[in-house]
Amino acid sequence: MSTPLSELPIRRLTTDDLVSCAGLSEDRGWPREEHKWGLLLTAGTGYGIDDPAGKGLVAACVLTSYGPGLAAIGMVLVAERFARQGIGRRLMKHVLAEAGDTPLTLHATPNGRPLYEELGFVTTGRAEMVRGRFTATDPVVTVPTRPATAEDMAALVRLDAEVFGVDRTHLITRLPAFADQLRVAEQDGALIGYAAAWPNMATHVVGPLIAKDTETAKALITSLAANTDRPLRTDIDVRHEDLLAWVKSQGLESLAFNAVMTYASPALPGDWTRRFAPLTVAAG
């Protein structure tokens, strides 16, 4: 006798589940993104439900914790054959219970937003996904950048915590191995920004992108683009209107908008004026 969907156990995922997670992404029409899944399953905690018929995962998501101040939910996926049967809601309720009193954030697609609103999440911002080949038709760079070194990591982690509002050491220290490029901007011997470009299928994703101002953000993007022949993709906070207008003038095109949502918190911590793009929307 088959187990009812409502009684299928929810378990912790490990890196051994990476291929199954990528397969679930593909099942829903998303890229497989195995490289990103690998990061999330090591830096965060994955939750999943196995298909009782042995056909991979029924559902999965990842919770990335940054201590008591914030955790991010991402990669919430339900296999197409099990869609619209309450599994996503059940998995989300489980993760909410696991998070306890910790404030939460997530990036919601238009399709996912109604469920999150039903669970108590509220929209506190928006991010615009852009993608394309960077043309460098506006090559004037007034802020010098350089590749990050091991000696930069302590200052880079401190800058990230100051801007993001919580300590992300366990995620940021993985960037040198995860990203193909990691660059910093300096002023008077102090770091004023940093950005990474990491491989995701046929693109390089720019993120995190943290910068003192828009000119510094432009310089970091320009320097990353100069060292890749892949299209760039990134998710920019829509409040950074000048940067969005500029990247579009440089060949990137709008793909989609996601709602930035929070739970048990009126807004994200930190300084949004210096937080231009996340490492990945799945990790906040």
QUIURCOR-V42805 format. One line per field, one symbol per residue. ss: DSSP state (~ for helix, > for strand, _ for the rest). phi: phi as a letter, one per 30 degrees, with the letter a starting at -180 (. if undefined). psi: psi as a letter, one per 40 degrees, with the letter a starting at -180 (. if undefined). A space follows every 10 residues. Layout:
ss=???
phi=???
psi=???
This chain:
ss=____~~~__> >>>_~~~~~~ ~~~~~~~___ ___~~~~~~~ ~~~_>>>>>> ______>>>> >>>>>_~~~_ >>>>>>>>_~ ~~____~~~~ ~~~~~~~~~_ ___>>>>>_~ ~~~~~~~~__ _>>>>>>>>> >>________ ____>>>__~ ~~~~~~~~~~ ~~~~____~~ ~~__~~~~__ >>>>>>>__> >>>>>>>>>> __>>>>>>>> >__~~~~~~~ ~~~~~_____ >>>>>>>___ ~~~~~~~~~_ __>>>>>>>> >>>_______ _~~~>>>___ ~~~_
phi=.ddeedcddc bdcbddcedd ddddedecic ddhdddeddd dcdbccbabd dddicicdaa abccccidda bccahdbbee dcdhbidddd dddddddddi ddebbaccde ddeedddddj dbdbabbcdb alddchdbdd cccdbaddce dddddddddd ddddjbdced cdddeeddcd bbbbcbbhic dclaabbbdb hcccdcldbb adaddddddd deddddcbcc dcbabceddd dddddddddc jdbdcaccdd bbbiadaddi cddcccadea ddci
psi=hihideehih ihiieeeddd dddddddeei idfddddddd eddahiiihi heeffaidii ihhhhfaedi ihhifhhhid eeifeedddd dddddddddb ehiiiihhid deddddddee iiheaiihhi iihhefegeh hehiiiiiid eedddddddd ddddeihfdd ddeeddddid ihiihihfei heiiiihihg beihhhiihh idaddddddd dddddefiei iiiihhheeg ddddddddee eiihdihihh iihfheiiia gddehdiidi eee.
